[in-house]
Amino acid sequence: MASPRTITIVALSVALGLFFVFMGTIKLTPRLSKDAYSEMKRAYKSYVRALPLLKKMGINSILLRKSIGALEVACGIVMTLVPGRPKDVANFFLLLLVLAVLFFHQLVGDPLKRYAHALVFGILLTCRLLISRKPEDRSSEKKPLPGNTEEQPSLYEKAPQGKVKVS
């Protein structure tokens, strides 16, 4: 049976991966939701206006929105389907992306309700990364004490054996 740690990592990976595939797709195409797509277009225009450095680098709102959307879809697919270390790399990139999005929201002065989902998913990405990077806990196995090659007896084996007086 899988350990609770493994189940947690898999559940977080699949849920986060699907969420980012969905959000990235909304940024790329209006097929899922025309309203959400047009809202994304409007939001990214305000991000580029608020950060003139992007304009100087030749990055317009369309390029920014599509590159972030494509990165979300790619990392979401990796988080959902690819086993092993690539999940952690995708997790890290998504965490950086969420931090950038939070920066953009703060830059344009959006209210909390507009970016609360980014905060929540940033926290979930952080938790998933911390859980996956923590070494497996082996405390349930019996370990001999240092310098002693034989196993230590349990408390029940040390307990005195005898009759119990019952009144």
Secondary structure as UniProt FT lines:
FT   HELIX           4..28
FT   HELIX           34..50
FT   HELIX           52..56
FT   TURN            57..58
FT   HELIX           61..81
FT   HELIX           85..108
FT   HELIX           112..133
FT   TURN            139..140
FT   TURN            146..147
FT   HELIX           155..158
//
